[in-house]
Amino acid sequence: MALSIGIVGLPNVGKSTVFNALTKAQNAEAANYPFCTIEPNKAVVTVPDVRVDTLVELVEPKQTIQATIEFLDIAGLVEGASKGEGLGNKFLGNIRETSAIVHVVRCFDDDNVVHVNATPSPSDDIDTINTELVLADLEQFERKAERIAKQLKGDKSLQIAADLVEQLKAHLGEGKRLSLFTDQDSDAFRDLIQELRPITSKKVIYAANVDEDGLAEDNDYAKEVRRIAAEEGAEVVKLCAKVEEEMAGISDDERLEFLQSMGAEESGLEQVIHKSYEALGLISYFTAGPKEVRAWTIRRGTTAPGAAGVIHTDFERGFIRAEVIAYATYVEHGSETAAKAAGAMRVEGKDYVVDDGDVMLFRFNV
């Protein structure tokens, strides 16, 4: 499944530097003035997964295909963005197409880097962005309310949807994100979110962009970001984008060694990907054979036919069974043949819920 993450924040908080650090490339212009990014920068990166590397060593396939994530560096938002300030309407439209949002928050002092406020203030900065996102969604739901009111005259079955739109308008009118709406389990809510793709319904990961000293121990700015995230039920990663961007040209082992020497256990990319997968409820399963070892991304709770459908719709339509080896079991035996001979390969039917790390072979007939 396609996974895209939008990187947002105020101008000059380090968004483009974070983008470059995550994608290990100088794709986004990073400059010391607002709106140096006009069109969203895009980059597709592979999802680091040591399990793929291990399977490749065991299987020795002709090719390896890892899961991927698309990152979008969206131009800085300012107060009034929902009304078009700073080309805000265009930028907000880009965010709607993403799966999740990484909200970069400046958590360092530097007199040489311009900030929209006199000094960095994570709470004020986060509030400014969240307010604009809420207002953008409110405007969208007001337009939806007008359309559905006209449709109601000829189709009374839309009353449930109309009532829900009014409830969500009131919720947004109180300055609350849609992710905090209490009743999200109804079909009407899910259908509406699927149709409108409102920004504030998306999962948020706050990226506390600290200086080098802040990597080993949270500074006061980072602590404030963690407090706000805890209140919202959001995820947090801490990184020093400037340091990670400067390491773009070195090997993964050297990068990790350097980060660990500064008090960080994972790269920014690994942190963001892990938190994104957790927030979106995603897992990976693998196919492994002489032609190809490949990682596939699915939602947690997906059944075997649904997982097969990620490869091809014919696999799901004609699903017969899945032959499954848990990743740890596969590694223990060293090959599919050895695992099968040891009785460690399971045959699962249509009701099987795929586990993270399953190595799978699908049998189908169409």
C-alpha positions as CSV (number, residue, x, y, z in Angstrom):
1,M,0.0,0.0,0.0
2,A,1.2,3.5,-0.8
3,L,2.3,5.5,2.3
4,S,3.0,9.2,2.1
5,I,4.0,11.6,4.9
6,G,3.8,15.3,4.7
7,I,6.3,17.4,6.6
8,V,4.8,20.6,7.9
9,G,5.7,23.4,10.3
10,L,6.3,27.2,10.4
11,P,8.8,28.7,8.1
12,N,12.4,28.3,9.1
13,V,11.9,25.6,11.7
14,G,14.1,23.2,9.7
15,K,11.5,21.4,7.6
16,S,13.5,21.3,4.4
17,T,16.6,20.3,6.4
18,V,14.6,17.5,8.0
19,F,13.4,16.4,4.6
20,N,16.9,16.3,3.3
21,A,18.1,14.4,6.4
22,L,15.3,11.8,6.1
23,T,15.8,11.3,2.4
24,K,19.6,11.4,2.6
25,A,19.6,13.8,-0.4
26,Q,19.8,17.5,-1.1
27,N,16.4,17.6,-2.8
28,A,14.9,20.5,-0.9
29,E,16.3,24.0,-0.8
30,A,17.1,25.0,2.8
31,A,17.5,28.8,3.2
32,N,17.4,31.3,6.0
33,Y,14.3,33.1,4.8
34,P,10.5,32.2,4.8
35,F,8.9,30.4,1.8
36,C,12.1,29.2,0.2
37,T,10.0,26.1,-0.6
38,I,7.1,26.9,-2.9
39,E,6.2,23.6,-4.6
40,P,6.3,20.5,-2.3
41,N,9.5,18.6,-2.6
42,K,9.0,14.8,-3.0
43,A,11.2,11.9,-2.4
44,V,10.6,8.1,-2.1
45,V,12.8,6.3,0.4
46,T,13.1,2.6,1.2
47,V,12.0,1.4,4.7
48,P,15.1,0.2,6.5
49,D,14.4,-3.4,7.7
50,V,17.1,-5.7,8.9
51,R,14.8,-8.6,8.3
52,V,14.9,-8.0,4.6
53,D,18.7,-7.9,4.7
54,T,18.7,-11.3,6.6
55,L,16.3,-12.9,4.2
56,V,18.5,-11.7,1.2
57,E,21.5,-13.3,2.8
58,L,19.7,-16.6,3.2
59,V,17.8,-16.7,-0.1
60,E,20.3,-14.9,-2.4
61,P,17.6,-13.7,-4.8
62,K,18.1,-12.0,-8.1
63,Q,16.5,-8.8,-6.8
64,T,15.4,-7.2,-3.6
65,I,12.5,-4.8,-3.2
66,Q,11.9,-3.0,0.1
67,A,8.8,-1.2,1.2
68,T,8.8,2.5,0.5
69,I,7.5,5.8,1.9
70,E,7.0,9.0,0.0
71,F,7.9,12.2,1.9
72,L,6.6,15.6,0.9
73,D,8.2,18.7,2.2
74,I,5.3,21.2,2.2
75,A,6.1,24.9,2.3
76,G,6.0,26.7,5.7
77,L,2.5,27.6,7.0
78,V,1.9,30.9,8.7
79,E,-1.0,32.4,10.7
80,G,-3.8,33.0,8.2
81,A,-2.8,30.1,5.9
82,S,-6.3,28.8,5.9
83,K,-7.4,32.1,4.3
84,G,-4.6,32.0,1.8
85,E,-1.8,33.9,3.6
86,G,1.6,32.8,2.3
87,L,0.0,30.7,-0.4
88,G,-1.6,28.7,2.4
89,N,-4.6,27.3,0.5
90,K,-2.3,25.6,-2.0
91,F,0.0,24.2,0.7
92,L,-3.0,22.9,2.7
93,G,-4.3,21.1,-0.3
94,N,-1.0,19.2,-0.6
95,I,-1.3,18.0,3.0
96,R,-4.7,16.4,2.4
97,E,-3.2,13.8,0.1
98,T,-0.8,12.4,2.7
99,S,-1.3,9.5,5.0
100,A,0.2,11.1,8.1
101,I,1.9,14.4,9.1
102,V,5.3,15.0,10.6
103,H,5.1,18.4,12.3
104,V,8.6,19.8,12.7
105,V,9.0,22.1,15.7
106,R,12.0,24.2,16.3
107,C,13.6,23.3,19.6
108,F,16.9,25.2,19.5
109,D,18.3,28.7,19.9
110,D,20.2,30.2,17.0
111,D,20.3,34.0,16.5
112,N,21.6,33.4,12.9
113,V,18.4,31.6,11.9
114,V,15.3,33.8,11.4
115,H,12.2,32.7,13.2
116,V,8.6,34.0,12.7
117,N,8.5,34.8,16.4
118,A,11.0,36.6,18.5
119,T,12.2,33.4,20.1
120,P,11.2,29.7,19.6
121,S,8.1,28.7,21.5
122,P,7.0,25.1,20.8
123,S,3.5,25.6,22.3
124,D,2.9,28.8,20.3
125,D,4.3,27.3,17.1
126,I,2.2,24.1,17.4
127,D,-0.9,26.1,18.3
128,T,-0.4,28.3,15.2
129,I,-0.2,25.3,12.9
130,N,-3.0,23.4,14.5
131,T,-5.3,26.4,14.4
132,E,-4.8,26.8,10.7
133,L,-5.3,23.1,10.0
134,V,-8.5,23.2,12.0
135,L,-9.8,26.3,10.2
136,A,-9.0,24.7,6.9
137,D,-11.1,21.7,7.8
138,L,-13.9,23.8,9.2
139,E,-14.2,25.7,5.9
140,Q,-14.3,22.3,4.1
141,F,-17.1,21.0,6.3
142,E,-19.1,24.2,5.9
143,R,-19.0,23.7,2.2
144,K,-20.0,20.0,2.7
145,A,-22.9,21.1,4.9
146,E,-24.2,23.4,2.2
147,R,-24.1,20.7,-0.4
148,I,-25.7,18.0,1.7
149,A,-28.5,20.4,2.7
150,K,-29.5,20.7,-0.9
151,Q,-29.3,17.0,-1.5
152,L,-31.5,16.3,1.6
153,K,-34.5,17.8,-0.2
154,G,-34.5,14.8,-2.6
155,D,-32.9,12.1,-0.4
156,K,-33.9,11.9,3.3
157,S,-31.5,8.9,3.7
158,L,-28.7,11.5,4.0
159,Q,-30.0,12.8,7.3
160,I,-27.5,10.7,9.3
161,A,-24.6,12.1,7.3
162,A,-26.0,15.6,7.5
163,D,-26.3,15.4,11.3
164,L,-22.7,14.1,11.5
165,V,-21.4,17.0,9.4
166,E,-23.0,19.4,11.8
167,Q,-21.5,17.7,14.8
168,L,-18.0,17.8,13.2
169,K,-18.5,21.5,12.3
170,A,-19.2,22.2,16.0
171,H,-16.2,20.1,17.1
172,L,-13.9,22.0,14.7
173,G,-15.5,25.3,15.7
174,E,-14.2,24.7,19.3
175,G,-10.7,24.5,17.8
176,K,-10.4,20.7,18.2
177,R,-8.7,18.4,15.8
178,L,-11.0,15.7,14.2
179,S,-8.6,13.0,15.5
180,L,-10.0,13.9,19.0
181,F,-13.6,13.4,18.0
182,T,-15.1,10.9,20.4
183,D,-17.3,8.7,18.1
184,Q,-15.1,7.6,15.2
185,D,-16.5,4.0,14.9
186,S,-19.6,4.7,12.8
187,D,-19.7,3.9,9.1
188,A,-20.9,7.5,8.4
189,F,-17.8,8.9,10.1
190,R,-15.4,6.6,8.1
191,D,-17.2,7.4,4.8
192,L,-17.0,11.1,5.4
193,I,-13.3,11.0,6.3
194,Q,-12.6,8.8,3.2
195,E,-14.5,11.4,1.0
196,L,-13.1,14.6,2.4
197,R,-9.6,13.5,3.7
198,P,-9.6,16.2,6.4
199,I,-6.2,17.3,7.6
200,T,-6.9,17.1,11.3
201,S,-8.1,13.5,11.1
202,K,-4.6,12.4,10.2
203,K,-2.1,10.9,12.6
204,V,0.6,13.4,13.8
205,I,4.2,12.8,14.7
206,Y,5.9,15.8,16.2
207,A,9.6,16.1,15.2
208,A,11.5,18.0,17.9
209,N,14.4,19.5,15.9
210,V,17.1,20.1,18.5
211,D,20.7,21.2,18.4
212,E,23.6,18.8,19.0
213,D,23.4,19.3,22.8
214,G,19.8,18.4,22.8
215,L,20.3,14.9,21.3
216,A,21.6,13.3,24.5
217,E,19.1,15.0,26.9
218,D,15.9,16.8,26.3
219,N,16.1,20.5,26.5
220,D,13.1,22.6,27.8
221,Y,11.8,23.0,24.2
222,A,11.7,19.2,23.6
223,K,10.1,18.6,26.9
224,E,7.3,21.0,26.0
225,V,6.8,19.2,22.7
226,R,6.5,15.8,24.5
227,R,4.0,17.3,27.0
228,I,1.8,18.6,24.1
229,A,2.0,15.4,22.2
230,A,1.0,13.4,25.3
231,E,-2.1,15.5,25.7
232,E,-3.0,14.9,22.1
233,G,-2.1,11.3,22.0
234,A,0.5,12.0,19.3
235,E,3.9,10.5,18.7
236,V,7.2,12.3,19.1
237,V,10.7,11.9,17.6
238,K,13.7,13.9,18.5
239,L,16.4,14.6,15.9
240,C,19.1,17.1,15.0
241,A,18.3,17.7,11.3
242,K,21.4,19.7,10.7
243,V,23.7,16.9,12.0
244,E,21.8,14.2,10.0
245,E,21.9,16.2,6.8
246,E,25.6,16.6,7.1
247,M,25.9,12.8,7.4
248,A,24.1,12.1,4.2
249,G,27.2,10.9,2.4
250,I,28.5,8.4,4.9
251,S,27.6,4.7,5.4
252,D,24.8,3.5,7.5
253,D,27.2,2.0,10.0
254,E,29.2,5.1,10.3
255,R,26.0,7.2,10.7
256,L,24.7,5.0,13.5
257,E,28.0,5.0,15.3
258,F,28.2,8.8,15.1
259,L,24.6,9.3,16.3
260,Q,25.1,6.9,19.2
261,S,28.2,8.9,20.2
262,M,25.9,11.9,20.5
263,G,23.3,10.1,22.5
264,A,20.8,9.0,19.8
265,E,19.9,5.4,19.2
266,E,18.3,5.6,15.8
267,S,18.5,7.9,12.8
268,G,15.7,10.4,12.2
269,L,14.4,8.3,9.3
270,E,14.2,5.1,11.4
271,Q,12.4,7.0,14.2
272,V,9.9,8.6,11.8
273,I,9.2,5.3,10.0
274,H,8.8,3.3,13.2
275,K,6.4,5.9,14.7
276,S,4.5,6.2,11.4
277,Y,4.0,2.4,11.2
278,E,2.8,2.4,14.8
279,A,0.5,5.4,14.4
280,L,-1.1,4.1,11.2
281,G,-1.3,0.5,12.4
282,L,1.0,-0.9,9.7
283,I,3.1,-4.1,9.6
284,S,5.2,-5.8,7.0
285,Y,5.1,-9.3,5.6
286,F,7.6,-10.9,3.2
287,T,7.8,-13.0,0.1
288,A,11.1,-14.8,-0.4
289,G,12.2,-16.8,-3.4
290,P,15.1,-17.2,-5.9
291,K,13.7,-14.4,-8.1
292,E,12.9,-11.9,-5.4
293,V,12.8,-11.0,-1.7
294,R,10.2,-8.3,-1.1
295,A,8.6,-6.5,1.8
296,W,4.9,-5.7,1.6
297,T,3.1,-3.1,3.8
298,I,-0.4,-3.9,5.1
299,R,-2.6,-2.7,7.9
300,R,-2.5,-4.7,11.2
301,G,-5.5,-7.1,11.3
302,T,-5.4,-7.8,7.5
303,T,-6.4,-11.4,6.6
304,A,-4.4,-13.6,4.3
305,P,-6.6,-12.8,1.2
306,G,-6.3,-9.1,1.8
307,A,-2.5,-9.4,2.1
308,A,-2.5,-11.4,-1.1
309,G,-4.5,-8.6,-2.8
310,V,-1.7,-6.2,-2.1
311,I,0.4,-8.2,-4.6
312,H,-2.3,-8.5,-7.2
313,T,-6.1,-8.4,-7.1
314,D,-6.2,-11.8,-8.8
315,F,-4.4,-13.3,-5.8
316,E,-7.2,-12.1,-3.5
317,R,-10.0,-13.0,-5.9
318,G,-8.8,-16.5,-6.4
319,F,-7.2,-17.1,-3.0
320,I,-7.0,-20.8,-2.0
321,R,-4.5,-20.8,0.9
322,A,-1.4,-19.2,2.3
323,E,1.7,-21.1,3.2
324,V,3.3,-19.3,6.2
325,I,6.6,-19.3,8.0
326,A,7.2,-16.9,10.9
327,Y,10.3,-14.8,10.3
328,A,12.2,-16.1,13.3
329,T,11.3,-19.7,12.4
330,Y,12.5,-19.1,8.8
331,V,15.9,-17.7,10.1
332,E,16.2,-20.6,12.6
333,H,15.9,-23.2,9.8
334,G,17.8,-21.2,7.2
335,S,15.5,-21.8,4.2
336,E,11.9,-22.4,3.2
337,T,12.8,-26.0,2.3
338,A,14.3,-26.7,5.7
339,A,11.4,-25.1,7.6
340,K,8.9,-27.1,5.6
341,A,10.8,-30.4,6.2
342,A,10.8,-29.6,9.9
343,G,7.0,-29.1,9.9
344,A,7.4,-25.4,10.6
345,M,5.5,-24.2,7.6
346,R,1.8,-23.6,8.4
347,V,-1.1,-23.8,5.9
348,E,-3.6,-21.0,6.6
349,G,-7.0,-20.2,5.1
350,K,-9.1,-17.1,4.4
351,D,-9.6,-16.2,8.1
352,Y,-5.9,-16.1,9.0
353,V,-4.8,-12.7,10.3
354,V,-1.3,-11.9,9.1
355,D,1.4,-11.3,11.7
356,D,4.2,-8.8,11.4
357,G,7.2,-10.6,9.8
358,D,5.3,-13.5,8.2
359,V,7.1,-15.0,5.2
360,M,4.2,-16.0,2.9
361,L,3.5,-17.9,-0.3
362,F,0.0,-17.7,-1.7
363,R,-1.8,-20.3,-3.7
364,F,-4.6,-19.0,-5.9
365,N,-6.7,-19.9,-8.9
366,V,-8.5,-17.6,-11.3
